[in-house]
């Protein structure tokens, strides 16, 4: 998905307002009219600490929110700014880097790149043509992939200043590799390098000396701290939706997955509980047509089923949910453990609810829980799978869960779908903004916590 051109302009204005020396590294040919979701930019290491506050200021000037910060390398961090115009969300994803280093090697020093930057006709700063060429080429070779669009981007950068680009090839590669790459560039057939990408990557690493052992040790220590912080404070989010059949959970979830896809690296959906992927052989449950059609188990059978159900939440959270939120995934659950307490008949549960409540205290809860609430008359008009009296009972039972859930929010599901989604998104964005501000030690500049 494309970024928001207005957010891009406000981002550049904030950079200039704060005197940040930066350059947009790649993909800038169509800016600001067509903005890539990820806006790769580089600053010198000494300025990196200033960037979060500048991004927060850029968000504030747009009436937007800085909602995400993912440190994906010791010298790189991915941010997300979101703007909600009450109809839809728009995003821009600034991706910061300082010195470009990977695998114990310094490929490009930010000070050199920024010193040689040039002003784009649209007013923002970009690297010299040669720096832009070698940065993008090394990045794609190191990742082992070069698509047609990426090959075209490399060729455009080479063609802007072939002599300077050739000089950098000689610096970063051995003579044979540099000649092979230059020949492909000058013939306009950069995609042909795909056949040699493994060899070129290996020669690139062989030709560039590793950094000094003490510096590499420092980088490893910083990377260990980065990973430890991610484990302690995951950058993903888990959300659960509860409510009677007919309250609109599926429709809201579908919209939420679409609206928030640019705020996370991935979005994943689960029905009821964390479970392994389909590749593990565990079947995804089919849709329930008659939720109260089967008889309840006895007390002993219900107790055993409850223990099994509870244990699967514990193991599933450790094996499935937690690794995903650590890797910046939005996990959305349609129903969760506490659904059994509100609607025991659906789960054929006949043991005391006190047992389920007691075990529920030890179930890891999602970061946010939304209870979609609507009068039984509206529920019955939408779906008549249970009698009116049961819809009324379920409504009261779901609302009674609120004090027992860590981060529960009741949403008026009688509203039009767009308003329900907007209410949910507002709460999610406020949570993400507050979390990002806390992680970056910033004041929440865009919206007060009391909103």
C-alpha positions in Angstrom: 0.0 0.0 0.0 1.2 3.5 -0.8 2.1 6.1 1.8 0.2 9.3 2.2 1.7 12.2 0.2 0.5 14.8 2.7 2.2 12.9 5.5 5.4 12.8 3.4 5.4 16.5 2.9 4.8 17.1 6.6 7.6 14.7 7.4 10.1 16.6 5.2 8.9 19.9 6.6 9.6 18.6 10.1 13.1 17.4 9.0 13.9 20.9 7.7 12.3 22.7 10.6 14.5 20.8 13.0 17.6 21.2 10.9 18.0 17.4 10.4 20.7 16.4 7.9 19.2 13.5 6.1 18.7 11.9 2.7 16.0 9.7 1.3 17.9 6.6 0.2 15.7 4.9 -2.5 12.4 4.8 -4.3 12.1 8.6 -4.4 11.5 9.1 -8.2 7.7 9.5 -7.8 7.8 11.4 -4.5 5.8 13.2 -3.2 2.9 12.2 -5.6 3.5 8.5 -5.2 5.1 7.5 -1.9 6.3 4.0 -1.1 5.0 2.6 2.2 8.6 2.4 3.5 10.5 5.8 3.2 14.1 4.8 3.7 16.2 7.6 5.0 19.7 8.0 6.5 21.1 10.3 9.1 24.5 10.5 10.8 24.7 8.4 14.0 24.9 11.5 16.2 21.5 12.7 15.0 19.7 9.3 15.4 18.6 10.1 18.9 16.7 13.2 17.7 14.7 11.4 15.1 11.8 10.0 17.3 10.9 13.5 18.6 11.1 14.9 15.1 8.8 12.2 13.8 6.4 12.9 16.7 6.4 16.5 15.7 5.8 15.6 12.1 2.8 13.5 13.2 1.5 16.3 15.4 1.7 18.8 12.6 -0.5 16.5 10.5 -3.0 15.7 13.2 -1.6 12.2 13.0 -0.1 9.7 15.5 3.3 8.1 15.8 2.2 4.6 16.6 5.1 2.2 16.0 8.8 1.9 16.4 10.6 -1.3 15.5 14.4 -1.4 15.9 15.1 -4.1 13.3 18.9 -3.6 13.5 21.3 -1.8 15.8 21.6 1.0 13.3 18.0 0.9 11.8 14.5 1.4 13.0 11.1 1.3 11.3 8.4 3.8 12.4 4.8 4.1 11.5 2.8 7.4 11.5 -1.0 7.0 11.1 -3.6 9.6 10.2 -7.3 8.9 10.9 -9.7 11.2 9.0 -12.8 9.4 10.5 -13.3 7.7 7.2 -10.2 5.7 6.7 -6.6 5.4 7.9 -3.6 6.6 5.9 0.0 5.8 6.8 3.6 6.7 6.2 6.4 4.4 7.3 9.7 6.2 7.8 12.6 3.6 8.0 15.7 5.1 9.6 19.2 4.0 9.2 22.5 5.4 10.2 25.8 3.8 9.1 24.8 0.9 6.8 26.4 -2.2 8.3 25.5 -5.8 8.2 27.3 -9.1 9.1 30.1 -7.3 10.8 30.9 -5.1 7.8 30.5 -1.4 7.3 29.2 -0.9 3.7 28.4 2.8 3.8 29.3 5.4 6.4 26.3 7.8 6.9 28.6 10.8 7.3 30.0 10.3 3.8 26.6 9.7 2.2 25.0 12.7 3.9 27.9 14.9 3.0 27.5 14.1 -0.7 23.7 14.4 -0.7 21.9 16.5 -3.4 18.6 18.2 -3.4 15.7 16.5 -5.3 13.7 18.8 -7.7 10.8 18.4 -5.2 12.9 20.0 -2.4 13.9 17.0 -0.3 17.4 15.6 0.0 18.6 12.4 -1.7 22.1 10.7 -1.9 24.4 11.3 -4.8 23.4 9.1 -7.8 26.5 6.8 -7.2 25.7 6.4 -3.4 22.1 5.7 -4.2 23.2 3.1 -6.7 25.7 1.3 -4.5 23.4 1.4 -1.4 20.5 -0.2 -3.3 22.7 -2.7 -5.1 24.5 -3.9 -1.9 21.2 -4.1 0.0 19.5 -6.3 -2.6 22.6 -8.5 -3.2 23.0 -9.0 0.6 19.4 -10.0 0.9 19.7 -12.4 -2.1 16.9 -11.0 -4.1 16.5 -8.7 -7.1 13.0 -8.3 -8.6 12.3 -6.7 -12.0 11.3 -3.4 -10.3 14.4 -3.4 -8.1 16.6 -4.1 -11.1 15.0 -1.1 -12.9 15.7 1.1 -9.8 19.4 0.1 -9.8 19.7 0.8 -13.5 18.2 4.2 -13.2 20.6 5.2 -10.4 23.6 3.9 -12.4 22.5 5.7 -15.5 22.5 9.0 -13.7 26.3 9.0 -13.1 27.9 5.9 -14.7 31.5 6.9 -14.0 31.0 7.6 -10.3 28.9 4.4 -10.0 31.7 2.4 -11.7 34.2 3.8 -9.3 32.2 2.6 -6.3 31.8 -0.8 -7.9 35.6 -1.0 -8.0 35.8 -0.1 -4.4 33.3 -2.6 -3.1 33.8 -5.6 -5.4 36.7 -7.5 -6.9 37.6 -6.7 -10.5 35.7 -9.6 -12.1 32.5 -8.9 -10.1 32.6 -5.2 -10.8 33.1 -5.8 -14.5 30.1 -8.2 -14.5 27.8 -5.8 -12.7 28.9 -2.8 -14.8 28.3 -4.7 -18.1 24.8 -5.6 -16.9 24.1 -2.0 -16.0 25.4 -0.5 -19.2 23.4 -3.1 -21.3 20.2 -2.2 -19.4 19.9 -5.9 -18.2 20.4 -5.7 -14.5 17.9 -8.5 -14.0 20.5 -10.9 -15.5 22.4 -10.5 -12.2 19.8 -12.7 -10.5 21.6 -15.7 -11.9 24.8 -14.7 -10.2 23.4 -13.2 -7.0 24.8 -15.9 -4.7 28.3 -15.6 -6.1 28.2 -11.8 -6.1 27.0 -11.8 -2.5 29.9 -14.1 -1.5 32.5 -12.0 -3.4 31.1 -8.8 -1.9 31.6 -10.2 1.6 35.1 -11.6 0.8 36.2 -8.3 -0.7 35.0 -6.1 2.2 37.1 -6.6 5.4 35.2 -7.2 8.6 35.3 -4.5 11.2 37.7 -4.5 14.1 37.0 -7.2 16.7 36.3 -4.8 19.5 33.8 -2.8 17.3 32.1 -6.1 16.2 31.9 -7.1 19.9 30.2 -3.8 20.7 27.8 -4.3 17.8 27.0 -7.8 19.1 26.3 -6.5 22.6 24.1 -3.7 21.3 22.2 -6.3 19.2 21.7 -8.5 22.2 20.3 -5.6 24.1 18.0 -4.8 21.1 16.7 -8.3 21.0 16.2 -8.4 24.8 14.2 -5.2 24.6 12.0 -6.7 21.9 11.4 -9.8 24.0 10.5 -7.6 27.0 8.4 -5.1 25.0 7.0 -6.8 21.9 6.1 -4.5 19.0 3.1 -6.6 17.8 -0.3 -6.5 19.4 -2.9 -9.1 20.3 -6.6 -8.3 20.1 -9.7 -10.4 20.9 -13.3 -9.8 20.1 -16.1 -11.2 22.2 -19.9 -10.9 21.9 -23.0 -12.9 21.0 -23.5 -14.3 17.5 -25.0 -11.5 15.4 -23.0 -8.6 17.1 -20.9 -8.3 14.0 -17.5 -9.7 15.1 -16.6 -11.1 11.7 -17.3 -7.9 9.8 -15.4 -5.7 12.2 -12.4 -8.1 12.2 -12.3 -8.1 8.4 -12.2 -4.3 8.3 -9.7 -4.1 11.0 -7.3 -6.5 9.3 -7.5 -4.3 6.2 -7.2 -1.0 8.0 -4.2 -1.9 10.2 -2.1 -4.0 7.8 0.3 -1.1 7.3 0.9 -0.6 11.0 2.5 -4.0 11.5 4.8 -6.4 9.7 2.0 -9.0 9.4 -1.6 -9.5 10.4 -2.8 -13.0 11.5 -6.3 -14.2 12.5 -7.2 -17.0 14.9 -10.6 -18.4 15.9 -11.0 -18.9 19.6 -7.5 -19.8 20.7 -3.9 -19.8 19.7 -3.2 -22.8 17.5 -0.3 -23.9 15.2 -0.6 -23.3 11.5 -2.4 -25.6 9.2 0.9 -27.1 8.2 1.1 -28.7 11.7 -1.9 -30.9 10.8 -4.3 -29.3 13.3 -7.6 -28.5 11.5 -9.2 -25.1 11.8 -12.7 -25.5 13.3 -15.6 -25.1 11.0 -18.2 -22.4 11.5 -20.8 -23.2 14.1 -24.3 -23.2 12.7 -26.2 -24.5 15.7 -24.1 -23.4 18.8 -26.5 -25.0 21.3 -27.5 -28.0 19.3 -25.4 -30.7 21.1 -26.0 -31.9 24.7 -23.6 -30.8 27.5 -21.0 -33.1 28.8 -21.2 -34.4 32.4 -19.4 -32.6 35.2 -16.4 -34.9 35.0 -16.2 -34.6 31.2 -16.6 -30.9 31.4 -13.8 -30.6 34.0 -11.4 -32.6 31.8 -12.4 -30.5 28.8 -11.8 -27.3 30.7 -8.3 -28.4 31.8 -7.5 -29.3 28.2 -8.9 -26.0 26.9 -7.0 -24.0 29.6 -3.7 -25.8 28.9 -4.0 -25.2 25.2 -4.1 -21.4 25.9 -1.0 -21.6 28.0 1.0 -23.6 25.5 -0.5 -21.8 22.5 0.5 -18.4 23.9 4.1 -19.5 24.4 4.4 -21.4 21.1 2.3 -19.2 18.9 1.0 -15.8 20.1 4.1 -14.5 21.9 6.6 -15.2 19.0 4.3 -13.4 16.7 3.8 -10.3 18.7 7.6 -10.2 19.3 7.9 -10.2 15.5 5.6 -7.2 15.1 2.5 -9.1 14.1 -1.1 -8.0 14.8 -2.9 -11.1 16.1 -6.7 -10.9 16.1 -8.8 -13.5 17.9 -12.5 -14.1 17.1 -13.6 -15.2 20.6 -11.2 -16.1 23.4 -11.1 -18.3 26.5 -13.6 -16.1 28.4 -16.2 -16.9 25.8 -16.7 -20.2 27.6 -17.8 -18.3 30.8 -20.3 -16.2 28.9 -21.7 -19.0 26.8 -21.0 -22.4 28.4 -23.6 -24.2 26.4 -21.7 -23.5 23.2 -18.8 -25.4 24.6 -21.0 -28.2 26.1 -19.7 -27.2 29.6 -21.7 -28.3 32.6 -19.2 -28.0 35.5 -19.4 -25.0 37.9 -18.5 -21.7 36.2 -16.4 -20.9 39.2 -13.8 -23.4 38.0 -13.6 -21.8 34.6 -13.3 -18.3 36.2 -10.5 -19.6 38.5 -8.4 -21.1 35.7 -9.2 -18.0 33.6 -7.1 -15.9 36.0 -4.0 -17.7 34.8 -4.9 -17.5 31.1 -2.6 -14.9 29.3 -4.9 -12.2 28.1 -4.7 -10.3 24.9 -3.4 -6.7 24.9 -6.9 -5.5 24.1 -10.4 -7.1 24.3 -13.4 -5.6 22.6 -16.9 -6.7 23.7 -19.3 -5.9 21.0 -22.6 -5.1 22.7 -26.1 -4.7 21.1 -29.6 -5.0 22.4 -31.1 -8.5 22.0 -33.7 -7.1 19.5 -30.8 -6.1 17.1 -29.0 -9.4 17.7 -32.1 -11.4 16.8 -32.7 -9.3 13.7 -29.3 -10.1 12.5 -29.0 -13.8 13.5 -31.5 -16.1 15.1 -29.4 -19.0 16.2 -30.6 -18.9 19.8 -33.9 -17.8 21.4 -34.5 -14.1 22.3 -34.1 -14.9 26.0 -30.7 -16.5 25.4 -29.5 -13.5 23.5 -30.5 -11.3 26.4 -28.8 -13.6 28.9 -25.6 -13.7 26.7 -25.5 -9.9 26.5 -25.5 -9.6 30.2 -22.9 -12.4 30.6 -20.5 -10.7 28.2 -20.8 -7.4 29.9 -20.2 -9.1 33.3 -16.8 -10.1 32.0 -15.5 -6.6 31.7 -14.2 -6.2 35.3 -12.3 -9.5 35.0 -10.5 -8.6 31.8 -7.3 -6.5 31.9 -8.0 -4.2 28.9 -11.6 -4.6 28.0 -13.6 -2.1 26.0 -17.3 -2.2 25.4 -18.3 -1.1 21.8 -21.8 -0.2 20.8 -22.4 -2.7 18.0 -25.9 -1.3 17.3 -24.2 1.5 15.3 -23.4 1.2 11.6 -20.4 -0.9 10.8 -18.3 2.0 9.9 -18.8 3.7 13.2 -18.1 0.5 15.1 -14.8 0.0 13.2 -13.9 3.7 13.8 -14.5 3.3 17.6 -12.3 0.2 17.7 -9.6 1.8 15.6 -9.5 4.9 17.8 -8.8 2.7 20.9 -6.2 0.7 19.1 -4.4 3.7 17.8 -4.4 5.4 21.2 -2.9 2.3 22.7 -0.2 2.1 20.0 0.6 5.8 20.3 0.9 5.6 24.1 3.1 2.5 23.8 5.4 4.1 21.2 5.7 7.3 23.3 6.7 5.2 26.4 9.2 3.2 24.4 10.8 6.3 22.9 10.5 8.4 26.1 8.3 11.0 24.4 5.3 13.0 25.4 2.2 12.0 23.5 2.1 15.0 21.3 -0.9 14.3 19.1 -3.8 13.3 21.3 -4.3 13.4 25.0 -4.6 10.2 27.0 -8.0 11.3 28.3 -9.5 11.3 24.8 
